[in-house]
Amino acid sequence: MTVTRLDLLFLEVNNLEDSLAFYHDGMGFEIESHNPESDPPMATLRAGRLRITLAQNLETMLRRGRGAHFFLGVENVDEYYERLRERGIGLKPPIEEGWGGRFITLEDPDKYRFFFVTWNKNGYEG
């Protein structure tokens, strides 16, 4: 068996509407479903082949965002950075630190940390 790609991130969040605004309005992800009346309230968004499901779950808020970092490949990190800035996302310009890619990093409202990276030919080639 071989794992071929990351298909879904399932994130527990403090406030579904704040997180939905961040991912949809700020990041530009498409909303696939939005179920604020479900138990727990949930929404699923899509960015290319990747889906992110958000579930409002206040009981685990003290554990969230610690030790988990998500690396998502983009074709051109500089163009992606400009697109995020145009959407009002505040973040630092792309950098390259010598570990194989040029990247930007940001945190969502629940402190999950995302790295958007364009890998160089010596870096990771998933």
C-alpha positions in Angstrom: 0.0 0.0 0.0 1.3 3.5 -0.9 -0.1 6.8 0.3 -0.3 9.0 -2.7 -1.4 12.4 -1.3 -3.1 14.3 1.4 -6.8 14.3 0.6 -8.5 15.8 3.7 -7.7 17.8 6.7 -10.2 17.5 9.5 -9.8 20.5 11.9 -11.6 21.1 15.1 -12.2 24.8 15.5 -13.5 27.2 18.2 -15.9 29.2 15.9 -17.1 27.7 12.7 -18.1 31.0 11.2 -14.8 32.7 11.9 -12.9 29.8 10.5 -15.1 29.6 7.4 -14.5 33.3 6.8 -10.8 32.8 7.1 -10.6 29.8 4.6 -13.3 31.0 2.2 -13.1 34.9 2.2 -9.4 35.1 3.1 -7.8 32.1 1.5 -10.2 31.7 -1.4 -11.1 28.1 -0.8 -14.5 27.0 -2.3 -17.3 26.0 0.1 -18.5 22.5 -0.6 -20.9 22.3 2.3 -21.9 24.4 5.3 -24.0 22.8 8.1 -24.2 25.3 11.0 -27.2 23.4 12.5 -25.5 20.0 12.6 -24.1 18.5 15.8 -21.3 19.6 15.8 -21.6 22.5 13.3 -19.5 21.7 10.3 -18.3 22.9 6.9 -16.2 21.5 4.1 -14.1 23.5 1.8 -12.0 22.6 -1.3 -8.6 23.9 -2.6 -7.8 21.9 -5.7 -7.9 18.2 -4.7 -7.5 19.0 -1.0 -10.6 19.2 1.2 -10.7 20.8 4.6 -13.5 19.9 7.0 -14.1 22.2 9.9 -16.0 21.0 13.0 -16.8 23.4 15.8 -15.8 21.6 19.0 -15.0 23.8 22.0 -14.1 20.9 24.3 -10.7 20.3 22.7 -9.7 23.9 22.3 -6.7 23.7 24.7 -5.1 21.0 22.6 -5.5 22.4 19.2 -2.8 23.8 16.9 0.1 22.4 18.9 2.6 20.2 17.1 0.7 20.1 13.8 2.1 21.9 10.8 0.6 21.5 7.3 2.8 21.8 4.2 0.7 22.5 1.1 2.4 22.7 -2.3 1.6 25.6 -4.7 2.9 26.1 -8.2 4.3 29.6 -7.6 4.6 30.7 -4.0 5.2 34.3 -4.9 2.0 34.5 -7.0 0.1 32.8 -4.2 1.5 35.3 -1.7 0.3 38.2 -3.8 -3.2 36.6 -4.2 -3.5 36.2 -0.4 -2.4 39.8 0.2 -5.0 41.0 -2.3 -7.6 39.1 -0.2 -6.5 40.8 3.0 -4.5 38.1 4.6 -1.6 39.6 6.5 1.6 37.6 6.2 5.3 38.0 5.6 6.8 37.7 2.0 8.1 34.3 0.8 11.4 33.1 2.1 13.8 30.3 1.4 15.7 28.8 4.4 17.7 26.1 2.7 15.5 23.1 3.5 14.3 22.6 -0.1 11.6 25.2 -0.9 10.5 28.7 -0.9 7.5 29.3 1.4 5.1 31.5 3.2 3.5 30.6 6.5 0.3 31.6 8.3 -1.9 30.6 11.1 -5.7 30.2 11.0 -8.0 31.5 13.8 -7.3 28.4 15.9 -3.5 28.6 15.5 -3.1 25.8 13.0 0.1 26.6 11.1 0.2 26.3 7.3 3.2 26.4 5.1 2.5 27.1 1.4 5.6 26.0 -0.5 7.1 25.8 -4.0 9.7 23.0 -3.8 13.0 23.5 -5.6 14.6 20.7 -7.5 16.7 19.6 -4.4 13.7 19.7 -2.1 10.8 17.4 -1.6 9.1 16.0 -4.7 5.9 14.4 -3.6 
